[in-house]
Amino acid sequence: MARVFSTNELSGKLSGEFTLTNLDRVTHLGVDCYDTKRPQEAGGKAVTKRVMLRQLCKSLAPAAEMVSVLQTRLTSGTSGPKLAGKVAVVTASTEGIGFAIAKRLCEDGAKVVISSRKQKNVDAAVQELRNLDLPATGVVCHVGKKADRDRLLAETVQQYGGIDILVSNAAANPYYGPLLDTSDEAWDKIFDTNVKATFLLCKEVVPHLEKRGGGSIVLVGSFAGYRPNPMIGAYSVSKTALLGLTKTLAPELAGKNIRVNCLAPGIIKTKFSRALWENDTVHDIAMQQVPMGRMGTPEDCAGTVSFLVSDDANYITGETVVVSGGMTSRL
């Protein structure tokens, strides 16, 4: 059995291609992994790279182990993961899409601060990442409270020395039903959380990003921002507002070397969307809208965010990336 490397560890020279041959299966902190080896080159050393595997759709097909190789995001000629040295704050990141984003950014080399309203959820999420040898800390934060937002940013700076990335994922939807039946209280809660708090957090993080010479902000919107759902009308309108916020912030912050983009998930399998997948009939009807014929996963969203905050996207700002399995949102 090969020795256990830390995630993304390399030995030897970084160049050329790795091939999935001569695999040595190991267990690294409870995660099935394979070590891939590149043959020794003349005058050089053999190189070993740890590739993590995950089981996909296990609950749907327990008899078959379906695994997908997770890229280690170590490109030829680089000295480490693509987000190495970056510090990221991800709100509402103890489960679902937010947690998947936090995990992916950690895997790609960033130091990540997780946040949520409940201490027990923050502690559990941080521990789960640390069990995978991923660098993360957590801060309790209700994004609608200025004192909480201030503490989130201040503790991040105190812990890691600065902030390079903000992923604003916090959202609320206390009402399900026709738009005109939305109460004043529900409307205010939706817009205070989804729009106002998002704007204020962006405003408050900008000075920290400037101190680092720039950075990246990603707002988590929704496919419903393009195609409003009649039963979550107020929520849909709030997500449309984030499309406009992205377009407005991007040119204003471009001169500060701060990029602003938006993620618009479609039907993603999370607690929020459980009404669409707990019932087989409802699930089948929903999937008729999706050309790819399946629900998305939080990991599908996480990879997109990792790209948007990386140097691979350093000429992209003001854009919204729809992750919807092919559902039509616009021309």
Secondary structure, DSSP 8 states (H G I E B T S, - for coil): ------TT-B-S---S---S-S-EEEEETTEEEEEEEE---TTS--EEEEEEEEE-STTT-TTS--EEE------TT-SS-TTTT-EEEESS-SSHHHHHHHHHHHHTT-EEEEEES-HHHHHHHHHHHHHTT--EEEEE--TT-HHHHHHHHHHHHHHHS---EEEE--------B-GGG--HHHHHHHHIIIIIHHHHHHHHHHHHHHHTT-EEEEEE--GGGTS--TTBHHHHHHHHHHHHHHHHHHHHHHTTTEEEEEEEE-SB-SGGGGGGTSSHHHHHHHHTT-TT-S-B-HHHHHHHHHHHTSGGGTT--S-EEEESTT-----
